[in-house]
Amino acid sequence: MWMTPKRSKMEVDEALVFRPEWTQRYLVVEPPEGDGALCLVCRRLIVATRERDVRRHYEAEHEYYERYVADGERAALVERLRQGDLPVASLTPEERAARAGLGLCRLLALKGRGWGEGDFVYQCMEVLLREVLPEHVSVLQGIDLSPDSTRQRILSIDRNLRSQLFNRARDFKAYSLALDDQAFVAYENYLLVFIRGVGPELEVQEDLLTIINLTHHFSVGALMSAILEALQTAGLSLQRMVGLTTTHTLRMIGENSGLVSYMREKAVSPNCWNVIHYSGFLHLELLSSYDVDVNQIINTISEWIVLIKTRGVRRPEFQTLLTESESEHGERVNGRCLNNWLRRGKTLKLIFSLRKEMEAFLVSVGATTVHFSDKQWLCDFGFLVDIMEHLRELSEELRVSKVFAAAAFDHICTFEVKLNLFQRHIEEKNLTDFPALREVVDELKQQNKEDQKIFDPDRYQMVICRLQKEFERHFKDLRFIKKDLELFSNPFNFKPEYAPISVRVELTKLQANTSLWNEYRIKDLGQFYAGLSAESYPIIKGVACKVASLFDSNQICEKAFSYLTRNQHTLSQPLTDEHLQALFRVATTEMEPGWDDLVRERNESNP
């Protein structure tokens, strides 16, 4: 599908080698090992040897040295840096204190601590310095960690990170969006909008674009307008949007009134690509558990967990379970977080192993134990544990980033083959792939030796069949571009006769190039396509940009969801949407704030 795109002239790739002119321009030198670029100011090794990466480091960390503009001044500056002599103190003591305060505020946000805890951190540092380094206590005078100051600094960091994202977004050749509407904070529901963009050198950027309060944007039309406004603010047009990955809720994928339908309608024009949509990547365990949990087992077990938390804390047999629960979603019992935690295969497996202890506990507190005498419920429990464990393994594979969508789609296809195998095994009553169900069946056979029919295979075949249909529905668009994914992942083995006419000449020329074949063997896919000439192979390079822009993992969404569930107590405090967005951005981004810019901004606002 993408092998016949609208042709557009792409920039010529930069050579992946160190350039001597960078020394004066960006204050870097070629390291003795010959790989990357060594910064003369902070002595940090910049691994990538592309001008874009070197420039980003310089602008983010050392823009102060732009004041040395004349050639003579610049050359003298480089010489003094080579000798390890900084020309001036780049930061005054006040500026260093401001930078330390910003760093501490960022750390508080990353750990999900409240605004008021900055004062406690200040007091701890004061006690430490008075006892260990009393002569340095005065450095704390310039560090303000009051709640108001912490709140404003987090907003400043958010603005800085967002500005960096928007600057990079201008260079995106293609991008995709991920829409996650499973963020429930206190009594409000939010939509997290993530973006994955690809630059001209195939560098991939994943970040939070915006958050949208669904309480204030209840209708799909209002939601659509908010997303378009965020894209416009970032300088992105729908013409460059390639993919859309969402959760499986009706708000997202409703046939006639879902957000995906609206987005696709808006993106239909001669200058736009067909938007690829897949809805199973995000919260895979939520997608599947509703189809697999035929007996509402999750709800029953969540009630047991609440009982254990309130009346069984001292019981040693439950300590592992409680410790894992608190590490996932804190000490507070939140029904939605608890249910989502239970849907993870690892957790259900642990609870299944404690079912005897659980029954004894329920008897001791006077709760009902009727489920433990219901053989159908027990079989459903074992089956659910096994299926969710298989889904957990798939989810773990999809959590690996930087492998591109082609590899992720291979994992999906492999799991669908497994489902076919599970169907046959259940029909044959072969429980090799279902250890928990087999354990339950063996126990029931010991207890009911006269009962020949312990479990009903047709019941579980129907469940697996429903799961297969869901996978087929949610990932059908990826099948539509299967040839593009195959071309991207294995261009030298892709048969030209199976490719569209427009790409055959380029593909044949590529496969005949021995030097490119050698590069393909020793480099990963991203490095290979980054070095591929856009002038010689414009269509193949275009396909590479689009495939690379598709979300290949649920890692960034999982990072946000984990931050949310671990810090429910802090995030449930009165927070504006602006502050909530700042916290989520700090928690999920891989970008480093521009500390010098933030300090300079503070100095300008407080002359």
C-alpha positions in Angstrom: 0.0 0.0 0.0 2.7 2.4 0.9 5.0 1.3 -1.9 3.2 3.7 -4.2 3.2 6.9 -2.2 3.1 10.4 -3.4 6.7 11.3 -4.2 8.3 14.0 -2.3 11.9 15.2 -2.3 13.7 14.1 0.9 16.8 15.5 2.4 20.2 13.9 1.6 21.4 11.9 4.6 24.3 13.1 6.6 27.4 10.9 6.8 27.7 8.9 10.0 31.2 10.2 10.7 32.7 12.9 12.9 33.2 16.2 11.1 36.2 18.5 12.1 34.1 21.7 11.8 32.0 20.5 14.7 34.8 21.2 17.2 34.4 25.0 17.0 30.7 24.9 16.2 29.6 22.5 19.0 32.7 22.2 21.2 33.2 18.5 20.6 36.2 16.4 19.5 36.6 12.9 18.1 37.3 10.5 21.0 40.4 8.3 20.9 38.2 5.2 20.3 36.9 6.9 17.1 33.2 6.3 17.9 30.8 9.2 18.7 31.8 12.7 19.8 33.4 13.8 23.1 32.1 17.0 24.6 34.9 19.3 25.7 32.7 21.1 28.3 31.1 18.2 30.3 33.4 15.4 29.0 30.3 13.4 28.1 30.4 11.0 25.2 27.7 11.5 22.6 27.2 8.0 21.2 25.4 8.9 17.9 27.6 10.6 15.3 25.0 12.6 13.5 25.1 16.4 13.5 21.5 16.5 14.8 22.4 14.6 18.0 25.6 16.6 18.6 23.7 19.9 18.0 20.9 18.8 20.4 23.4 18.1 23.2 25.1 21.5 22.7 21.8 23.5 22.6 20.4 21.7 25.6 23.5 21.8 27.8 26.0 24.4 26.7 24.2 27.2 24.8 25.9 29.6 27.2 29.0 29.4 25.0 27.2 31.0 22.1 28.4 34.3 23.4 31.8 33.4 21.9 30.9 34.2 18.3 34.0 35.6 16.7 36.4 33.1 15.0 39.3 34.1 17.2 37.3 33.9 20.4 35.9 30.6 19.4 39.3 29.1 18.6 40.7 30.4 21.9 37.7 28.9 23.7 38.3 25.5 22.1 42.0 25.6 23.0 41.3 26.4 26.7 38.7 23.7 26.9 41.1 21.2 25.4 43.5 22.1 28.3 40.7 21.6 30.8 40.4 25.3 31.6 36.9 26.7 31.5 37.0 30.3 30.4 34.5 31.5 32.9 32.3 29.9 35.6 29.4 28.9 33.4 27.0 29.2 36.3 27.1 31.5 39.3 26.4 30.0 42.8 22.8 31.4 42.6 22.4 29.7 39.2 23.7 26.4 40.5 21.3 26.6 43.4 18.4 27.2 41.0 19.5 24.3 38.8 19.7 22.0 41.9 16.2 23.1 42.9 14.9 22.3 39.4 16.5 18.9 39.5 15.0 18.1 43.0 11.6 19.2 41.8 11.9 16.9 38.8 12.9 14.0 41.1 9.9 14.6 43.3 7.6 14.5 40.3 9.3 11.3 39.0 8.7 9.6 42.3 5.1 10.8 42.6 5.7 12.9 45.7 3.3 15.7 46.7 4.1 19.4 46.3 4.5 19.8 50.1 7.3 17.2 50.4 9.9 19.6 49.0 10.1 21.3 52.4 10.8 17.9 54.0 13.6 17.2 51.5 15.1 20.7 52.3 15.0 20.0 56.0 16.7 16.6 55.5 19.5 18.3 53.4 19.9 21.0 56.1 20.4 18.4 58.9 22.8 16.4 56.8 25.0 19.5 55.9 25.0 20.9 59.4 26.4 17.6 60.7 28.7 16.6 57.9 29.7 19.8 56.0 28.7 22.7 58.2 30.7 25.2 56.1 28.4 24.5 53.1 25.0 25.0 54.8 24.8 28.4 53.1 24.4 26.8 49.7 20.8 25.9 50.7 19.8 29.5 50.9 19.2 29.8 47.2 17.2 26.6 47.0 13.4 27.1 47.4 11.4 23.9 47.7 8.2 25.4 49.0 4.9 23.9 47.5 4.2 27.0 45.3 7.8 27.0 44.0 7.8 23.3 43.3 4.5 23.6 41.5 5.8 26.4 39.2 9.1 24.6 38.5 7.4 21.5 37.4 5.3 23.6 35.0 8.5 25.3 33.7 10.1 21.9 33.1 7.0 20.8 31.2 7.1 23.9 29.0 10.8 23.2 28.2 10.2 19.6 27.4 7.2 20.4 25.2 9.2 23.1 23.4 11.9 20.5 22.6 9.2 18.1 21.3 7.7 20.7 19.1 11.1 21.7 17.7 11.7 18.1 16.7 8.2 17.6 15.4 8.8 20.1 12.7 11.2 17.7 11.1 9.0 14.6 11.3 8.5 12.9 8.0 5.7 10.8 9.4 4.1 10.3 12.8 1.5 8.1 14.6 -0.7 8.7 17.6 -1.5 6.4 20.5 -4.7 7.2 22.4 -5.1 5.8 25.9 -8.4 6.5 27.7 -7.7 4.3 30.7 -6.3 7.0 32.8 -8.7 7.4 35.8 -7.5 10.1 38.3 -9.7 10.5 41.3 -13.2 10.8 39.9 -12.2 12.0 36.4 -11.2 10.2 33.3 -8.4 11.4 31.0 -7.3 10.6 27.5 -3.5 10.4 27.2 -2.3 11.3 23.6 1.2 10.0 22.8 3.0 10.7 19.6 5.7 8.7 17.8 7.5 10.6 15.0 10.3 9.8 12.6 12.8 12.4 11.4 14.6 12.6 8.1 17.4 10.4 9.4 15.0 7.8 10.8 15.5 8.9 14.4 12.4 7.9 16.4 10.9 10.2 19.0 8.1 8.9 21.4 6.6 11.4 23.8 3.4 12.6 25.4 1.6 15.1 23.2 -1.2 16.2 25.5 -3.8 15.0 28.0 -7.5 15.7 27.5 -10.0 15.7 30.3 -12.9 13.5 29.1 -15.2 15.1 31.6 -14.9 18.4 29.7 -14.7 16.8 26.3 -17.4 14.2 26.6 -18.5 14.1 22.9 -16.4 12.6 20.2 -16.5 15.9 18.3 -15.1 17.8 21.2 -12.4 15.2 21.7 -11.5 15.4 18.0 -11.2 19.2 18.1 -8.9 19.0 21.2 -6.6 16.5 19.4 -6.5 18.6 16.2 -5.7 21.6 18.3 -2.8 19.8 20.0 -1.5 18.7 16.6 -1.7 22.2 15.2 0.1 23.6 18.2 2.9 21.1 17.6 3.0 22.2 13.9 1.8 18.8 12.6 -0.7 18.2 9.9 -2.9 15.2 9.3 -1.1 14.7 5.9 1.9 13.2 7.8 -0.2 11.0 10.1 0.4 7.3 9.4 -1.0 5.2 12.3 -3.4 5.3 15.2 -3.3 2.9 18.0 -6.0 3.0 20.7 -7.7 1.0 23.4 -10.7 -1.2 22.5 -13.4 1.0 24.1 -16.5 2.1 22.2 -15.5 5.7 22.5 -12.4 4.8 20.5 -13.5 2.1 18.0 -17.3 2.5 17.9 -18.3 1.6 14.3 -20.2 4.8 13.5 -19.5 7.2 16.4 -16.0 6.2 17.6 -13.1 8.6 17.5 -11.2 6.4 15.0 -14.0 6.8 12.5 -13.8 10.6 12.9 -10.1 10.7 12.6 -10.1 8.7 9.4 -12.8 10.8 7.9 -10.8 13.9 8.7 -7.6 12.4 7.2 -9.2 11.3 3.9 -7.9 13.6 1.2 -5.6 13.2 -1.9 -2.6 14.5 0.1 -3.1 12.1 3.1 -2.1 8.5 3.6 -4.6 5.8 4.7 -4.4 5.8 8.5 -3.5 2.4 9.9 -5.4 1.6 13.0 -4.8 -1.2 15.6 -6.5 -1.2 18.9 -5.1 -4.2 20.8 -1.6 -2.9 21.6 -2.7 -0.8 24.6 -3.8 -2.7 27.7 -3.8 -6.1 26.0 -4.9 -7.8 29.2 -8.0 -5.6 29.4 -8.9 -6.4 25.8 -8.8 -10.1 26.3 -9.9 -10.6 29.9 -13.5 -9.5 29.2 -13.7 -12.2 26.6 -12.0 -14.9 28.6 -13.4 -14.2 32.1 -16.7 -15.9 31.5 -17.6 -16.3 35.2 -16.7 -12.8 36.5 -13.8 -14.4 38.4 -11.8 -11.1 38.5 -14.6 -9.3 40.5 -14.8 -12.2 43.0 -11.0 -12.2 43.6 -10.8 -8.4 44.0 -13.3 -8.7 46.8 -11.1 -11.3 48.5 -8.1 -9.0 48.1 -10.0 -6.1 49.8 -10.8 -8.5 52.7 -7.1 -9.6 53.0 -6.0 -5.9 53.0 -8.5 -5.0 55.7 -8.6 -8.1 57.9 -5.7 -10.4 57.0 -2.6 -8.1 57.0 -0.8 -10.1 59.7 -1.1 -13.4 57.9 2.4 -14.5 56.7 1.0 -16.5 53.7 -0.3 -13.3 52.1 2.7 -11.1 52.6 4.1 -11.7 49.1 0.7 -10.9 47.5 0.3 -7.7 49.6 3.9 -6.5 48.9 3.4 -6.9 45.2 0.0 -5.2 45.4 1.4 -2.2 47.2 4.4 -1.9 44.8 1.9 -1.8 41.9 -0.8 0.6 43.1 0.2 1.8 46.6 -1.4 1.2 49.9 -4.8 2.5 49.0 -7.4 0.1 47.8 -8.6 1.5 44.4 -11.2 -0.8 42.7 -10.3 0.0 39.2 -6.5 -0.2 39.7 -7.0 -3.4 41.7 -9.0 -5.1 38.9 -6.5 -4.0 36.3 -3.7 -5.4 38.4 -5.5 -8.7 38.8 -5.9 -9.1 35.1 -2.1 -9.4 34.7 -1.3 -13.0 34.3 1.5 -13.1 36.9 -0.8 -11.8 39.7 -3.6 -14.3 38.9 -1.1 -17.1 38.9 0.1 -16.1 42.4 -3.4 -16.0 43.7 -4.2 -19.4 42.1 -1.3 -20.9 44.0 -2.7 -19.5 47.3 -6.3 -20.7 46.7 -6.2 -23.2 49.6 -4.9 -20.5 52.0 -7.5 -18.2 50.6 -10.3 -20.6 51.3 -9.1 -21.1 54.9 -8.9 -17.3 55.4 -12.5 -16.8 54.0 -13.8 -19.4 56.4 -12.0 -17.7 59.4 -13.6 -14.3 58.6 -17.1 -15.8 57.9 -17.1 -15.0 54.2 -18.7 -17.3 51.6 -16.6 -20.1 50.2 -19.3 -21.4 47.8 -16.9 -20.9 44.8 -14.5 -23.6 46.1 -17.2 -26.2 45.9 -18.3 -25.2 42.4 -16.3 -27.3 39.9 -17.3 -25.2 37.0 -16.0 -22.0 38.7 -12.7 -23.7 39.6 -12.2 -24.9 36.1 -13.0 -21.4 34.8 -10.5 -20.0 37.3 -7.7 -22.4 36.1 -8.5 -21.7 32.5 -8.4 -17.9 33.1 -5.0 -18.2 34.8 -3.5 -20.1 31.9 -4.9 -17.8 29.1 -3.9 -14.7 31.0 -0.4 -16.1 31.5 -0.1 -16.6 27.7 -1.4 -13.1 27.1 1.1 -11.7 29.7 3.9 -13.3 27.8 2.7 -11.7 24.6 2.3 -8.3 26.4 5.9 -8.6 27.6 7.1 -9.2 24.0 5.1 -6.1 22.9 6.7 -4.0 25.6 10.1 -4.2 24.0 10.6 -1.0 22.1 12.8 0.0 19.2 12.1 -3.2 17.2 9.6 -1.5 14.8 6.1 -2.6 14.0 7.1 -5.4 11.7 8.6 -7.4 14.6 5.6 -6.6 16.8 3.2 -7.8 14.2 5.3 -11.1 14.0 4.6 -11.6 17.7 0.8 -11.1 17.1 0.8 -13.6 14.2 2.7 -16.1 16.3 0.2 -15.8 19.1 -2.7 -16.3 16.7 -1.0 -19.6 15.6 -0.8 -20.5 19.3 -4.5 -19.9 19.7 -5.2 -22.4 16.8 -3.0 -24.9 18.6 -4.9 -24.3 21.9 -8.2 -24.9 20.1 -7.0 -28.4 18.9 -5.6 -29.3 22.3 -8.7 -28.4 24.2 -10.8 -30.4 21.7 -8.6 -33.4 22.3 -8.7 -32.7 26.1 -4.9 -32.3 26.0 -4.1 -29.8 28.8 -0.4 -29.5 28.2 -0.7 -25.8 27.5 -3.0 -25.2 30.5 -1.1 -26.3 33.6 -3.5 -24.5 36.1 -6.6 -26.0 34.5 -4.9 -29.4 34.5 -4.1 -29.1 38.2 -7.8 -28.3 38.9 -9.0 -31.1 36.8 -6.7 -33.6 38.5 -7.8 -32.4 41.9 -11.5 -32.7 41.0 -11.0 -36.2 39.6 -9.5 -37.3 42.9 -12.5 -35.8 44.7 -15.2 -37.0 42.2 -14.0 -40.3 40.9 -17.4 -41.3 39.6 -17.9 -38.1 37.6 -16.5 -38.6 34.2 -17.1 -35.1 32.8 -15.1 -32.7 34.9 -14.9 -29.9 32.4 -16.6 -28.9 29.2 -14.1 -28.5 26.2 -16.8 -26.8 24.1 -17.0 -24.0 26.6 -13.3 -23.1 26.4 -13.2 -23.7 22.6 -15.9 -21.0 22.3 -13.8 -18.6 24.5 -10.7 -19.2 22.4 -12.7 -18.7 19.2 -14.0 -15.4 20.5 -10.5 -14.4 21.4 -9.3 -15.2 17.9 -12.0 -13.1 16.3 -11.0 -10.2 18.6 -7.4 -10.4 17.5 -8.4 -10.6 13.9 -10.6 -7.5 14.2 -8.1 -5.4 16.2 -5.1 -6.0 14.0 -6.7 -6.3 10.5 -5.1 -3.0 9.3 -1.6 -4.4 10.0 -2.5 -7.3 7.7 -3.4 -4.8 5.1 0.2 -3.5 5.0 1.8 -6.9 5.5 3.8 -6.5 2.3 5.2 -3.2 3.4 6.2 -4.6 6.7 7.9 -7.6 5.0 9.7 -5.2 2.7 10.9 -3.1 5.6 12.1 -5.9 7.7 13.8 -8.0 5.0 14.4 -5.9 1.8 17.1 -8.2 0.4 14.9 -11.3 0.5 11.7 -9.7 -0.7 10.9 -10.9 -4.2 10.6 -7.9 -6.6 7.8 -9.6 -8.6 5.6 -9.5 -5.5 6.2 -5.7 -5.2 4.2 -3.0 -6.9 5.6 -1.9 -10.3 6.6 1.5 -8.9 9.1 0.0 -6.4 10.5 -2.9 -8.4 13.4 -0.9 -10.0 14.5 0.5 -6.7 14.2 -2.9 -5.0 16.2 -4.6 -7.7 18.9 -2.0 -7.6 19.1 -2.3 -3.8 19.4 -6.1 -3.8 22.2 -5.9 -6.4 24.3 -3.5 -4.2 26.9 -5.5 -2.3 28.0 -2.7 0.0 24.4 -2.1 1.1 24.0 -5.9 1.7 27.1 -5.8 4.0 25.7 -2.8 5.9 22.3 -4.6 6.3 24.0 -7.6 7.8 26.1 -5.7 10.4 23.7 -2.9 11.4 20.2 -2.9 12.9 17.3 -1.9 10.7 17.2 1.7 12.0 20.9 2.3 11.3 20.6 0.7 7.9 17.7 2.8 6.7 19.1 5.9 8.2 22.2 5.5 6.0 20.1 4.6 2.9 20.2 7.4 0.3 16.9 9.2 -0.1 17.8 10.3 -3.6 18.6 6.8 -4.9 15.8 5.0 -3.1 13.0 7.5 -2.4 10.1 5.1 -2.3 11.8 2.5 -0.1 13.0 5.2 2.2 9.5 6.6 2.3 8.1 3.1 3.2 10.8 2.9 6.0 9.8 6.2 7.5 6.1 5.2 7.6 6.7 1.8 9.1 9.2 3.2 11.6 6.5 5.8 12.7 4.1 3.1 13.8 4.0 2.3 17.5 6.0 -0.9 17.9 5.4 -1.4 21.6 3.1 -0.3 24.4 6.1 0.8 26.6 5.3 4.5 26.9 1.7 3.8 27.7 2.7 1.2 30.2 5.1 3.7 31.8 2.3 6.2 32.2 -0.2 3.6 33.5 2.3 2.3 36.0 3.0 5.9 37.2 -0.7 6.5 37.6 -1.4 3.3 39.5 1.6 3.6 41.8 0.8 7.3 42.7 -3.0 7.3 42.9 -2.9 9.0 46.3 -0.7 11.9 45.1 -2.5 12.3 41.8 -5.9 12.3 43.6 -5.0 15.6 45.3 -6.5 18.7 43.8 -4.5 19.2 40.6 -5.2 21.3 37.5 -5.1 19.6 34.2 -2.0 21.6 33.4 -0.1 20.2 36.4 -1.3 16.7 35.7 0.0 16.9 32.2 3.3 18.1 33.5 3.6 15.2 35.8 2.8 12.6 33.1 5.3 14.3 30.7 8.1 14.2 33.3 7.3 10.6 34.1 7.2 9.3 30.5 9.7 11.4 28.5 13.3 10.3 27.6 14.3 13.9 26.9 16.5 15.8 29.3 15.2 19.2 30.3 17.3 22.1 29.0 18.6 23.1 32.4 20.6 26.2 31.2 17.4 27.5 29.5 15.4 27.0 32.6 17.9 28.8 34.8 18.1 31.7 32.3 14.3 31.9 32.1 14.2 32.1 35.9 16.8 34.9 36.0 14.8 36.8 33.4 11.6 36.5 35.4 13.4 37.4 38.6 15.9 40.1 37.7 
